[in-house]
Amino acid sequence: MSGTQPLAGIGVLVTRPQAQAQPLCRLIESAGGRPLPFPTIEICPVADPEPARILLGEDWDLMVFTSRNAVELALALGFEGAWPRVTRLAAIGRATAAALTAAGRAPDLVPPERFDSEALTAMPELAAMAGRRVLIVRGEGGRALLGEVLAGRGARVQFAEIYRRVRPAVDARALVADWPTRVGLAIATSDEVLLNLVEMLGADGHDLLLATPLVVISERTAATARGLGFRRVRVAERAEDQAIVAALGELAGGAAAYSDES
């Protein structure tokens, strides 16, 4: 195995939504791997965007975007990317921050290391929130933690839910039949992505999936994977494409201290 191509010849199952998978697939190819796109989530607008549109047009002390999807769907509602009526803009993750910056305004707050609600709420700028108006822009049924923590600190929190995550209707029988020769590693970037993957592969693919080394981007999803019975789970150091590919390379080379062994 080449040091410059740690994934040489290995098939990697990429489960991200189709529109977001290409940059990661290109990095896998540059590492010598064979990306196998298999989206387990589709991103769709909410049936009625008007409540979110109203909230997005109001004045806010803090507006938090939880994902790149949230940024893109908010802009699709006709808003300017500068968000002139928002005092502080926050992003969970660098991809989300990049989307906001490209739209016209760099976020004021981005967690410095791990990109999740826990890391954002740990930032000192969000310690004193009494009376602050906060809007969290997210998909339907997003995690409650961020809103609960900020409300517990005295903030007045509301949610603009502007997209839905839908499990695709896909016949996975061909993938399952070819799994031993095509799939060497898999990626799951959220609990929902992982659980949908299990459902989509069905009983025939269950054991094959659990035997496949898996890269995730959070300890929460790693715990979910262990609970499902995955044998090898590696948590990427950061929720970034380069870190995901590095974790894949470690699994491929057998040099990683798997997260379920550490």
PyMOL commands that set and color helices and strands:
alter all, ss='L'
color gray80, all
select helices_A, chain A and resi 18-30+50-56+68-76+94-103+117-121+124-126+145-152+173-182+191-210+219-228+241-253+259-261
alter helices_A, ss='H'
color red, helices_A
select strands_A, chain A and resi 11-14+34-37+42-45+60-65+86-91+133-139+156-166+185-188+214-216+233-235
alter strands_A, ss='S'
color yellow, strands_A
deselect
rebuild
show_as cartoon
